[in-house]
Amino acid sequence: MKLSIRPDAVLVQAVIAGALSFAHLHDLAQAAGQTGWKAWAYPVSVDLLLVAAWRRLRAQRSRLAWCWFVVALVASLGANIATAGFLDMNHPPALLRLGVAGWPALAFLGGTLLAHQHTDHTPDPAPAPEPAPEPRPVVAVDRPETSHPVPEIPEAEPVPALPKAAPSVPPALIDHARKVATDHRARTGADIDAATLRARLGLPEDLALAIVAQLA
């Protein structure tokens, strides 16, 4: 089986840019006082943090991933600019030494946060509904027939209404009504009725009937 290798311009450009950035970071760390293997560990740490942040951005666009991606990119670009003649590599400033000395702790914090960030936000599956209980069979119970007939309850007879009691008439009112009745008989020649007495004295109907019954 023959393998065909095709050169990829983008891949070649990425290898060149990575190698240059790696060398610039090494030179900057060495100028800041980090010698030996420590000077080579700094570019590895920066590139690993940059790759980890980029992979997290491809899986999930979060502010945390963007933040650490920018931090690693600034460190890489800063080394490229500093080693291009903008910084005296023989006499680096104290701020550069401080930044290089604190980078391992910063890179460890960023890598830990990126590694333990949750990316799966799928909701938990809903629990399966419980099966409905099977209906119980209804068993018909045969009741024994009774030979004794149920007695019929007679309907209650309506209670007759009690007669209304005749209202009591004061004697003075009877005397006054008698005078009115005498005057009415003298003028008309007939006995006064309850309607006329009621109209003359302004009495209730039942009271007028009681007075006429006593005047008869």
SVG drawing of the C-alpha trace seen along z (x, -y; Angstrom):
<svg xmlns="http://www.w3.org/2000/svg" viewBox="-133 -63 156 79">
<polyline fill="none" stroke="black" stroke-width="0.4" points="0.0,0.0 1.5,-3.3 1.0,-6.4 0.7,-9.7 1.8,-12.7 0.5,-16.0 2.0,-19.2 -0.6,-21.5 0.3,-25.2 -1.8,-25.9 -0.1,-23.2 3.3,-24.3 2.5,-27.9 1.3,-26.7 4.5,-24.7 6.7,-27.7 4.6,-30.2 4.7,-27.7 8.4,-27.2 9.1,-30.9 6.8,-31.6 8.3,-28.8 11.8,-30.2 10.8,-33.7 9.2,-32.5 12.3,-30.6 14.6,-33.6 12.3,-35.8 12.2,-33.4 16.0,-33.0 16.5,-36.8 14.2,-37.0 16.6,-34.7 15.1,-31.3 17.9,-29.0 18.2,-25.4 15.1,-23.3 13.0,-26.0 13.5,-28.3 12.2,-25.5 9.2,-24.8 7.8,-28.3 6.9,-28.1 5.5,-24.6 3.2,-26.0 2.0,-28.9 1.3,-26.8 -0.5,-24.2 -2.7,-26.7 -3.4,-28.3 -4.4,-25.0 -6.5,-24.0 -8.5,-27.3 -9.0,-26.9 -10.3,-23.4 -12.7,-24.5 -13.9,-27.3 -14.7,-24.8 -16.7,-22.7 -18.4,-25.6 -18.2,-29.3 -17.8,-30.4 -16.3,-33.6 -13.9,-31.5 -12.4,-29.9 -12.2,-33.3 -10.4,-34.8 -7.7,-32.1 -7.3,-32.1 -6.6,-35.9 -4.2,-35.5 -2.1,-32.8 -2.3,-34.8 -1.0,-38.0 1.9,-36.0 2.8,-34.6 2.5,-37.9 4.3,-39.7 7.3,-37.4 7.3,-37.9 7.3,-41.7 9.7,-41.9 12.3,-39.8 12.0,-41.9 14.2,-44.6 11.7,-46.5 13.2,-45.2 16.8,-45.1 17.3,-41.4 20.5,-42.0 18.7,-44.2 15.0,-43.2 12.7,-45.2 11.6,-44.0 8.0,-43.8 9.0,-41.2 10.9,-39.1 7.7,-39.3 5.5,-38.2 7.7,-35.3 8.0,-34.1 4.2,-34.2 3.3,-32.5 3.5,-28.9 0.9,-29.5 -1.3,-31.4 -1.0,-28.7 -1.8,-26.0 -5.0,-27.8 -6.2,-28.3 -5.5,-24.7 -7.4,-23.4 -10.4,-25.6 -10.6,-24.7 -10.2,-20.9 -13.0,-20.9 -15.5,-23.1 -18.7,-21.4 -19.7,-21.2 -22.7,-18.8 -25.8,-20.8 -28.3,-18.3 -31.2,-18.0 -31.7,-14.8 -34.2,-12.5 -37.7,-12.6 -38.5,-9.7 -40.7,-7.0 -44.3,-7.3 -45.4,-4.6 -47.8,-2.0 -51.4,-2.5 -52.8,0.1 -54.9,2.8 -58.6,2.4 -59.9,4.9 -62.7,7.2 -66.1,6.4 -67.6,9.4 -71.4,9.4 -72.8,10.4 -76.2,12.2 -78.4,10.8 -81.1,13.1 -84.6,12.2 -86.8,11.3 -90.3,12.7 -91.6,9.9 -93.1,7.0 -91.9,3.6 -94.8,1.7 -95.9,-1.4 -95.7,-4.6 -98.9,-6.6 -98.6,-10.1 -99.0,-12.7 -102.3,-14.6 -102.0,-18.4 -102.5,-20.2 -105.4,-22.7 -104.5,-26.2 -105.6,-27.8 -108.1,-30.6 -106.8,-34.0 -107.8,-35.5 -110.0,-38.6 -108.1,-41.7 -109.1,-43.4 -110.9,-46.7 -110.6,-49.4 -114.0,-50.5 -113.3,-54.2 -112.8,-53.2 -116.1,-51.2 -118.0,-54.3 -116.5,-56.5 -117.4,-54.0 -120.9,-53.7 -121.3,-57.5 -120.0,-57.3 -122.4,-54.4 -125.4,-56.3 -124.6,-59.3 -124.3,-57.1 -127.7,-55.5 -129.3,-58.9 -128.0,-60.1 -128.3,-57.0 -130.9,-54.9 -128.6,-51.8 -126.2,-50.3 -122.5,-51.1 -120.3,-48.4 -116.7,-47.6 -115.4,-49.3 -117.1,-52.6 -116.0,-52.5 -112.5,-51.7 -112.5,-54.7 -114.0,-57.0 -111.7,-56.1 -108.6,-54.9 -108.5,-51.5 -107.1,-48.2 -109.4,-45.8 -109.5,-43.2 -110.0,-45.8 -112.9,-47.4 -114.5,-44.0 -114.3,-43.4 -115.9,-46.7 -118.7,-46.2 -119.3,-42.7 -119.7,-44.3 -121.9,-47.1 -124.4,-44.7"/>
</svg>
